[in-house]
């Protein structure tokens, strides 16, 4: 058989090992215990049990040989009675003669072959006559038969005279000790791994915009240090988000005031040639401010709740109709999901509005996944986006003018906001070619 090179063997072995910290920690503790107990058990059976069994078998074989030779020297009923009486009183042997009988032809061996082999070797070394034995017919006795000229001399001996019968007690105690040690190890490992799992859950919850106020550092010192560092990092990120939101909200408020004055002055001013164009510029500036503020706010402060997904699709479909595109909606009426309604509605409106701006037909579909998650697809029949520019489309302020003239009224934040919202729910958005011929934006959320 060809042996694998060590690097290949190691890679194959690593693929078979547990991938979780719980599994690997358990393997680190349990595997040495099993190896140690296996070595102790092997040493016990090889150095003690087999030696004791061999000594017992040799002693029993010597007694059987004495009985057989004594009867062979004087094969009379009187001598047989003396041998049987002495064997029963001094050696715990039951001796009887089966006149004119022959040894059985069938060999019966027990499940532990070492007992039969040891006894057979001891009898063969002491007896000159043919013999037969059975260690399985009687649980507490060994049946040994020796061929004599006048018949078969049958000797029934207690089993403990041929084999060390208390070995199972040692094995039982060894197993109990192993189970106890493994139980203690599993308990301690579980407590340590649970602390890391709680830290991972808190980090994942923070990634979804949840604060997890009940989370506290727990576990070993290193795990607590990591948890304290995570809490400090979470507070810094939260302060940064709040400062960014406050800054952009303040800028938005400050810009809206002069925009409102300009809009009022244009409305009161007499009609002139560039008036409608200036109003369009003001609308575009206001739309840009709204997009900046929406991107900065994200999902801060909004709690999740059960939301009717079909109602969200219908609302997005109304926006598509107002944009002048045809819309097709396919969603189960009873489909609900735990979402942040305002943020998710904003993401869905961005995707639907983007599809309506670049296509004449838009399809909105939703379905529940077998894993308990949610999948929503927004498709259009527009020009689409090249495959190598899908990730570029999600970058903030990215405008794919050459391919799709994306966000012509905005600043390139529509897809970025939508992906931010999806990832804040623990999912993501991917782009692909639609069956309608345009772009397909697929939202996948976990259960």
N, C-alpha and C positions, 0 to 999 in steps of 0.2 A: 504494500500500500504506500502510495506517494505521500510524504509529509508536506504540509503547507509551510512556506517560509514564515518566520516568526512575525514580521510586520503584518502579513495577510492573516495569520492565525489570530493576532491580537485584535485586528479590526473586526473579524468575525465574532470573536469573544465579546467585544464591547457592544456589538449590536444585540447580543443576547442578555446583557446585564440590565438591571432595572434602570430606568431613566429618572425616577423621582428621588428626592433626597430621603424620603421615608423608606423606599425600597433599598437604596444603597446603604443607608445607616443600618437597617435591619440585617442586610447581608454581611456587613462588616462585623456585627456582633454575633449573629447566629452561625455563620460559617465556621469561625474558629471553635465555637462551642461544639458543633457537630463533629468537626475533625478531631477535637480533643477526646470527646466521648467515644468516637469510633476507635481511636487509637487505644484508649483505656480498655474498651471492650475486647478488642483484638488481642491486646497483651494479656488480659485475664484469661481468655479462652485458650490462647496459644501456650502461655507459660504456667498457668495454674490449673484450669479446668481439665485440659487434656492430660496433664501430668497426673492429677489426682485420679482421673478416670482410668488411665493406663495402670496405675498402681492397684486400684480396686479390681480391675479386670484380671491382672496377673494373680492377685490373691485368690479370686474366685476360680480361675483356671487351675491353680495349684490344688485347691480342694476338690475340684471335679476330677483332676488327674489322679489324686489319691483314691477317690471312691472307685474310679474305673479300674485302676491297677489292682486295688485290693480285691475287687470282685473277680477280676480276670485270673488272679493267682488262685482263688478258691471259689469257683462258681457254684456255691451251695446255698440253699434257702437259709440255713442257719447263719452263714457268713453275711448274706445280704441283710438279714435282720439286724446283725450287729452293726454293719456299715450304716444302715438307715437310721438306727437309734443314735449312733455317735454323730452322724451328720446333722440330725435334727437338734440334738442337745448342744453341740459345740459349734456348729457352723451355720445354723439356720437353713439347712438344706433338706428338701423333701425328696427322697430317693426311692425309686420303684423300678421294677423290671417288667418289661413287656415281652413275654416269651415269644420266640419265633417271629418277631416283628422286624421290619426294615426301616431305615431312616426315611423320612419324607423326602420326596423329590422336589418339592416346591420350596424355593428360598424366599423368605419374607424379611424385608429390611425396613427399618424405621426412617422417619423424615430426616433425622440427624445422622448422617452417614458415619460421622466420626465414632459414634458409640459402637456400631456394628463392626467397623474396621478394627477398632482397638480390641474388642472382645474376640474377634476372629483371629487376630494376630496372637493374642495371649493363649487361646485354646490350641492353636496350631503349634505353638512352641512347647506346650506341655503334654499334648496327647499324641500317642502313636496310632490310635484307632480312628476310623472315620467318625465324624461328628456332625451335628446339625443344631442350630439354635434359632430362637425366635424372640425378639425383644418387643414385639408389637401386640401379640395376642392378649397378654395380660398386662394391664397398665402398671401394676405394682410388682410384677415378677418377671423373671427371665427363664425361658424354657430351653434347657440344654439336653440333647440326646446324644448318647455315645453308642456306637455299634459294638456288640459283644457276640461271641460265638453262639450263645444261647438265646439271643434276642437283642433288645434295645434297652440300655440303662437310661432311664429318664430322671433328670435332676431339675427340680424347680427351686430357684434361688430368689431371694428378695432383690428387687431392682437396685436398691441402694448399695448392694454388694458389688455391682458391676459398673455403676456410673454415679457421679456426684450429682445427686438430684436437687440440691439446693442452689444450683447456679441461677435459676430463674429469679430467686430473691435478689441476688446481686444486680441482675439486669433490670429488674423492676425498680430498685432503688436508684439505679443509674438513670433510668428514664424519668423518674419523678424529679430527680435533681436537675436534669436537663430542662424539663418543662418549667420548673420553678425559676431557673436562671433565665430562660427565654422569656417567661412572663414578666419578670422584673425588667429585663432589657427592653422589651417591647413597650412597657409602661413609660419608662424614662425617655426612650427615643420618641415616642408619640408626643410627649409633653414638649420636647424641644422642637420637633418638626411643626407642631401646631402653632408655636409662636412665630415661626417663619411664614406659615400659611396665613396667619392673621395679618402679618406685615404686607404680604403680597395682596391680600384682599383689600387692605386699606389703600395701597398704592393704586390698585385697579379702580377702586371706587373714586379716588381722587381724579384719576384720568377721565372718569365719566362725569366729573363735576360734583361729586358727593363728598362731604367733609368727614364722615365717619367719626362723630364726636366721642363715641364710646371706646375708640381704639386707644390703648395704653401700651407702653413698652412692657414686654413680657418675655420670659425665657432666660437663656444663658446671657452672660455679660456681653458677649460679642453681638448677640441678636438684639439686646436692649440698646446697645450703642448704635446699631444700624437703624433701629426704630426711632431713637432720639434724633439722629441725623435726618431721617425721613420727615419727621414732624417739623424740624427747623426748615428743611427745604420746602415743605408744603406751605408753611407760613410765608416764606419769602416769595414764592410763586404767587400766592394769593394776594400778597401786598402789591406785587408788580401788576397783577391783573386789575386790581382795584384802582391803582394809580393810573394805569393806561386808560381804563374806562372813564375815570373821572376827568382825565386830561382831554380825551376826545369828546366827552360830553360837554365839557366847558367850551372847547373850541367850536363844537357844533352849535351850542347856544349863542356864542358870540357872533358866529357867522350868520346865523338865521336872522338876527336883528337887522343888520344892514341889508340883507336880502329882502326882508319884508318891506323895509323902507323903499328899496328900489322898485319892488313890485308895485307898491302903492303909488309911487311917483309915475311909473309907466301907465298905470290904470287911469290916473288923473290927467296925464299929459295929453295934449291934442294928438291926433293921429299923425304919424310921420312914417317915412319909408322903412326904417329899420326897426320899427317897434315890435313886430311879430318875431323877428329874429332875436331881438334882445330878450323877449319873454321866453323863447326857447332856450337861450343860454342860461337864464335864471332857473328854469325847470331842470336843466341838466346839472347845474351846480347844486341845487337842492337834493336831487337824486344821488349825486356823488357823496354829499354829506351824510345822507341816510345810510348809504352802503358802508362808509367808513365807521359810522357809529354802530351799525349792526355787526360788523366784523370785530370791533373792539369789545362789545358787550358779550358776544358769544352766548353762553347759556347761564351766566352768573345769576344765582339766586332763584332759579326756577326749579321747582320740585317735580319729580316724575309722578304721573298718574295714569290711570287706565283711559285710553283714548280710542275712539272709534276710527279705525284706519280708513274705512270706506268714506266717512264724512270728510276726512282730510283730502282724499282723492277728488271728491266732488267739488270741494272748495278750490283746489288747484285747477280742476277742469273748468270752472267758471272763469278763472283768470285767463286760461287758454282761449276760451271763446271770446272774451273781451278783446284779446289780442288779435282776433280775426282768423284763428286756425280752427280746424275741425278737431274734435277730441273724442277719444274712445276710452271708456273706463271699464275695467274688469276687476272686481274685488268681491270677496264673500261679504255678505251683509253683516254677519256676526263676528267679523274679524276685529279683535281688539288687541292692543299692545300697551305696555308700560312705557310712556314717552314723556318728554317735556313738550307739551303741545305747542307753545309759542315758537320755540326754537325749531322744532321739527316742521311746523307749518312754514316757517321762513325758508328752511332748506328745500322743502318740496316746491314751494313757490318759485325759488330761484331756478331749480331744474326745469320745472314746467314752463316758466317764462322764457328760459333760454331755448327750450325746444320750440316754443311757439314763435320765437323771433327768427328762427332759421328754417322752419318747415311749415308746410301747409296742413299736415296731419300729425296729430300727437296721440300716443297711446299710453295710458296709465294703467298698470296692473299691480296687484298685490296678492301674495299668497303666504300661508303659514308653512314653515319648514318642519320636517319630521323631527328635527332636534329641538323644536319649541321656539325657534327664532322666527324672524319676519324678513320677507324679501319684497322689495318694491322696485319696479322698473319704469323708467320714463324714456319713451322712444319717440323719434321723429323721422320724417322723410327728407330732411335737409341734406346739405353737402357733407356733413359728418366731420370728423377730425382724424387726421392720419394716425396710425397706430403708434408711431414713434414719438408723437406729441401728446399722448394721453396724460402722462404725468406732468408735463409742462403746463397743461390746461388747469391743473389744480393749484399751481403756484399763485400766491396773492399778486394782484396787479398785472397778471399775465393777460395779454390781449392777442389772440391768435387771428389777427386780421387777415393774414394771407390765406388761411384755410377756411375760416368760418366767420370772420369779422365779429368775433365774440364780444359780448357786452358793449355794444356800440353806444349805448346810453350810459354805461357805467364805467367802472375803473378796473374791471377784471377781478372782482371779488366774489362773484356768484357761486362758482364751483368751489372756491376755497372755503366759503362760509358753509356750504352744504356738506363738504367733507368734514369740516370741523365739528358740525353738529352730529354727523353719523359716528365719528370716532368718539365723540363725547358720550354717545349711547353704547359704546363698546363694540361698534361695528365699523363699516367702511363703505366707500363708494368706489366702484370700478367702471371704466368706460369700455365700450366695445361697439362693433358694427351692428346696427339694428336690422331686423328682417324687413323693416320699411324702407331701408336704404340709407338712413342717416345715422344718427348717434343713439346709443343705448346706454343710459346711466342706470346702474344697478346698485341699490342700497341693500345691504345685508346687515341685519341686527341679530345679536345672539338672543337666546331664550332667557 
